[in-house]
Amino acid sequence: MRRCPEEVAAETQPDAVTVVLADAQPVVRRGLHALLSPSAEVAVTGEAASAREALALATATRPDVLVLDVELPGFQAGVTIQEINRVSPSTAVLVFTAVEDEHAILAAMWAGARGYVLKSCPGDGIVRTIRGLATGEVILGPRVADKLIGQLSLEPRNQQLFPELTAREREVLELIASGMRNVAIAAKLNLSPKTVSNHISIIFSKLNVSDRYEAIEVARRARLGRPGPPGSHSPVVRGGSVLLTGRRNVVAPGAAAYAGTRSVRG
């Protein structure tokens, strides 16, 4: 049963990191609560089952960290996270979810989330992540970091090359140029083969090509689907603390231990 913020606040240690848990699944909230409760450094001050409840609790309690799932009822990345940051600027938003689509990751981070960690994260990893966010770190899970690095390294270059294509169409074109067939592209992007075929037809029309071979030739002349010229560098994943697009330290809690992390380094 949820308790009112005043009851929880009376029991909270003065220096504890205050946390609100927002997830549609009661079992997930209970599991996180049980995981965090033994630590004297963390105090759960509220739970929410929807984006609306999460916003209300952020307004009422101003927690240090708000843990939420992007699949919350009523959640909109460009609205919910920005609104939480508006009503409680000191609250660090941590996305804790099973969704690892790169577009969802980018939408959440651009909206102002300070962390994005998958629910496969080990228990000690989520505890350390919450403490890290409370001290100003920006934290990404390892698979999330990989996807974000790929988007940051490819998207600007691809936009300049083919501004008439959407982000998804550029992504499909690059996979075509790398030699992948429709079924493989569909599996990689989690799309149906029919959707991929529709994307390809639109790409052909926009690039004024008649078939796959012409599209591949156009893409490869622009150096899509193969390594860049000698001396070009893309971001890599390695150990150490880093800066990412002007944000503070970015660390990625690994599967075994937080200390042996993989981080984003430009």
C-alpha positions in Angstrom: 0.0 0.0 0.0 1.3 3.5 -0.9 2.0 5.8 2.0 1.7 9.6 1.9 4.9 11.6 1.3 4.7 13.1 4.8 4.9 9.7 6.5 7.9 8.7 4.5 9.7 12.0 4.9 9.5 11.7 8.7 11.4 8.4 8.6 14.0 9.5 6.0 17.6 9.9 7.0 18.8 13.5 6.5 21.5 12.6 4.0 19.7 9.8 2.2 19.1 10.0 -1.6 15.3 10.4 -2.0 13.7 8.3 -4.8 10.3 8.1 -6.4 9.6 4.8 -8.3 7.2 5.1 -11.3 6.3 1.9 -13.1 3.0 0.5 -14.3 3.8 -3.0 -12.8 3.3 -3.2 -9.0 5.7 -6.2 -8.9 8.5 -4.0 -10.4 7.9 -1.2 -7.9 7.9 -3.7 -5.0 11.1 -5.3 -6.3 12.9 -2.0 -6.6 11.6 -0.9 -3.2 12.8 -4.1 -1.6 16.2 -3.7 -3.4 16.7 -0.1 -2.3 15.3 -0.2 1.3 18.2 -2.0 3.0 20.5 0.9 2.1 20.6 3.7 4.6 21.8 6.0 1.7 18.6 5.7 -0.3 15.0 6.4 0.8 12.0 5.6 -1.4 9.6 8.4 -0.8 6.8 7.5 -3.2 5.5 5.2 -5.9 3.5 6.0 -9.1 1.7 3.8 -11.6 1.3 6.4 -14.4 3.0 9.5 -15.9 0.4 11.7 -14.3 1.1 10.3 -10.8 4.9 10.5 -11.3 4.5 14.2 -12.2 2.3 14.8 -9.1 4.8 13.1 -6.8 7.8 15.0 -8.4 5.9 18.3 -7.7 5.0 17.3 -4.1 8.2 15.7 -2.9 11.0 17.0 -5.1 13.0 13.7 -5.0 16.7 13.5 -5.8 16.0 10.8 -8.4 12.8 9.7 -10.2 13.0 6.2 -11.7 10.5 5.7 -14.5 9.6 3.4 -17.3 9.0 4.8 -20.8 6.0 2.4 -21.0 4.2 4.2 -18.2 0.5 4.9 -19.1 0.4 8.5 -20.4 4.2 8.8 -20.8 5.5 11.0 -23.6 9.3 11.5 -23.7 9.2 15.0 -25.0 6.5 16.1 -22.5 6.7 14.0 -19.3 10.5 14.3 -18.7 10.6 17.9 -19.6 7.6 18.6 -17.3 9.3 16.8 -14.4 12.5 18.8 -15.0 10.4 22.0 -15.0 8.5 21.4 -11.7 11.5 19.9 -9.9 14.8 21.0 -11.6 16.9 19.3 -8.9 15.4 15.8 -9.7 17.5 13.5 -11.9 15.3 11.4 -14.1 16.4 7.8 -14.6 14.7 5.8 -17.3 14.6 2.2 -16.1 13.0 0.1 -18.8 13.0 -2.9 -21.1 12.8 -0.7 -24.2 16.2 -0.4 -25.9 15.2 1.2 -29.2 17.7 3.9 -30.1 14.9 6.4 -30.9 13.4 6.0 -27.5 16.9 6.4 -25.9 17.6 9.6 -27.9 14.1 11.0 -27.2 14.5 10.5 -23.4 18.0 11.9 -23.3 17.2 15.0 -25.4 14.1 15.5 -23.2 16.4 15.8 -20.2 16.8 12.3 -18.7 20.1 11.9 -16.8 20.2 8.1 -17.1 18.9 5.2 -19.2 19.4 1.7 -17.8 17.7 -1.6 -18.9 15.8 -3.8 -16.5 18.3 -6.5 -17.1 20.7 -4.4 -15.0 22.0 -6.3 -11.9 20.7 -5.2 -8.5 23.9 -3.6 -7.3 24.1 -1.7 -10.6 20.7 0.0 -10.2 21.6 1.0 -6.6 24.9 2.5 -7.7 23.3 4.2 -10.7 20.8 6.0 -8.4 23.5 7.2 -6.1 25.6 8.3 -9.2 22.7 10.3 -10.6 22.2 12.0 -7.3 25.8 13.3 -7.4 25.4 14.7 -11.0 26.5 11.8 -13.2 24.9 10.9 -16.5 24.7 7.1 -16.6 23.9 4.7 -19.4 23.7 0.9 -19.5 26.3 -0.8 -21.7 23.9 -1.8 -24.5 22.2 1.7 -24.3 25.6 3.3 -24.6 26.4 1.3 -27.7 23.2 2.3 -29.4 23.6 6.0 -28.5 27.2 6.0 -29.7 26.1 4.6 -33.1 23.4 7.2 -33.5 25.7 10.1 -32.5 28.5 9.0 -34.8 26.3 8.2 -37.9 23.3 10.5 -37.8 24.9 13.9 -38.5 27.0 12.5 -41.4 24.1 10.8 -42.9 21.8 13.8 -42.6 24.3 15.9 -44.6 24.6 13.3 -47.3 20.9 12.6 -47.9 18.8 15.4 -46.4 15.8 14.3 -48.3 15.6 11.0 -46.4 14.2 10.5 -42.9 16.4 9.1 -40.2 14.8 5.7 -40.6 15.2 5.8 -44.4 18.9 6.7 -44.0 19.3 3.8 -41.6 17.7 1.4 -44.1 19.8 2.7 -47.0 23.0 2.1 -45.0 22.0 -1.4 -44.2 21.2 -2.0 -47.9 24.6 -0.7 -48.8 26.3 -3.0 -46.3 24.8 -6.0 -48.1 21.9 -6.9 -45.9 18.7 -8.3 -47.4 15.2 -7.2 -46.4 14.5 -10.0 -43.9 17.8 -9.3 -42.1 17.1 -5.5 -42.1 13.6 -6.1 -40.7 15.0 -8.3 -37.9 17.8 -5.8 -37.0 15.4 -2.8 -36.9 12.5 -4.7 -35.3 10.3 -4.0 -38.3 8.1 -6.1 -40.5 9.5 -7.1 -43.9 6.6 -5.2 -45.5 7.5 -2.0 -43.7 11.1 -2.4 -44.9 9.9 -2.9 -48.4 7.8 0.3 -48.2 10.9 2.2 -46.9 13.0 0.9 -49.8 10.4 2.0 -52.3 10.3 5.5 -50.9 14.2 5.6 -50.9 14.3 4.6 -54.6 11.8 7.4 -55.4 13.6 10.0 -53.4 17.1 9.1 -54.8 15.7 8.7 -58.3 17.1 5.2 -58.7 15.3 2.2 -60.3 16.6 -0.7 -58.3 18.6 -2.0 -55.3 21.9 -2.0 -57.2 21.6 1.6 -58.2 20.7 2.5 -54.6 23.8 0.6 -53.3 26.0 2.4 -55.8 24.7 5.8 -54.8 25.1 5.0 -51.1 28.6 3.6 -51.5 29.7 6.7 -53.4 28.7 8.6 -50.3 30.7 6.1 -48.2 27.7 4.5 -46.6 27.9 0.8 -45.7 31.6 0.6 -45.6 34.4 2.1 -43.4 35.2 5.8 -43.7 38.5 7.1 -45.1 41.8 6.5 -43.3 42.2 8.7 -40.3 38.5 9.1 -39.6 37.4 8.2 -36.1 34.2 7.2 -34.5 33.5 7.2 -30.8 34.5 4.0 -29.1 33.6 2.3 -25.8 36.4 2.0 -23.3 37.0 2.4 -19.6 37.3 5.7 -17.9 35.1 8.7 -17.2 34.0 10.9 -20.0 32.0 13.9 -21.2 29.2 13.5 -23.7 27.7 16.5 -25.5 28.4 18.9 -22.7 26.9 16.7 -20.0 28.8 15.5 -16.9 30.6 12.1 -16.4 28.9 9.3 -18.3 29.4 5.8 -16.8 27.8 2.5 -17.8 27.1 -0.1 -15.0 28.3 -3.4 -16.4 26.7 -6.8 -15.8 29.3 -7.9 -13.2 30.3 -4.8 -11.3 29.9 -1.0 -11.5 33.6 -0.4 -11.1 34.6 -2.2 -14.2 32.5 0.0 -16.4 32.3 0.8 -20.1 32.1 4.4 -20.8 31.5 6.7 -23.8 34.6 8.6 -25.0 34.5 10.9 -28.0 
